[in-house]
């Protein structure tokens, strides 16, 4: 069994995602970052691109325009700068 990450995604004051994942790939200002269980603690700026999430050996992608990433003790928080209604609908379609 894979160790899991507890991932929460916030847009403004709302939690739009709260689930355990196997892997997370986040776009940064330059390049991207893959987060697995037992990742070193860090805080980084999220860049524009697609966040990729792996759950039950299946990958899902959702758009993001920027924000802040925090990783600590197998917990990940993504604070997203904002999303269009279309992007919010995409998150809900994937995880609704």
N, C-alpha and C positions, 0 to 999 in steps of 0.2 A: 504494500500500500504506500502511495506517495504521501509525503508530508505536505500539509496544505498551508496556504497563506490566507489569512483573514483580510479581505479587501473591502474597503468602504470608499465610495465615490460621492463627493458632495458637489452640488452646484448651488451657489449662494447659500441659503440656509437649509436646503433640502438634501436628504440622503437619497440618491437615485440608484444606488447599488450597495448591497451589503451581503457578501457571500464568501465562502472559502473556495480558493482556486489552487490549481497545481502550479501555474506559471503565469507571469504577467510580463508583457513587453511594452515599454512606455517610450514614446518619442521624446527626445530631449532637444535642447536648442541646437546641438551638434550631435548627430548620431542617435542611438537609442540605448536603452538599458533593459536587460532581462533580469527579472526578480524571481528567485526560487526560494524555497524554505531555507531558513538559517542564513539569509543574506545579511551582510554587515549593515549596521544602522547608517542611514543617510537622509539628507534632504536635498532636493534638486528642483530645478525649474523644468516644467513640462513644455515641450515645443508643439507646434502644429503638426498633426498627423493622425495616425490610427493607433489606438490602444488595442493590443492583441491580448486576449485572455484565453487560457486553456483550462478546461473543466471536463472531467471524465474523458480525457484523451481527444477532445474535440476543441477546435479553435474558433473563436468569435472575434470579430473586429468591430470597433466603434470609433467614430471620429471625435477628435478633441482639438481645440484651438489654443490651449495653453493652460497653465496652472502651476500647482506645487505638488510635489511627490514627497511623502515621508515614509520611510521604512524603519521598523524597529520591532524586534521580538516576534517575527512572523506575522506582524500586522502591517498593513499598507493602507495609507490614506492618500487619496487623490482629491485635491481641492481644485475644481475646474473653474476657470475664469468666467465661463458662461457658455451656453449652448443655444443654438437656434432651436425652434420648435421641431424642425426636421431631425436634428441630431438627437434631441431628447426622445423623440418617437423611436429612433433607431435603438437607443438604449433600452427602451421599454419593449420593443419587439424582441430583442435578444434575451432580456432577463425578466420581462413583465411578469 
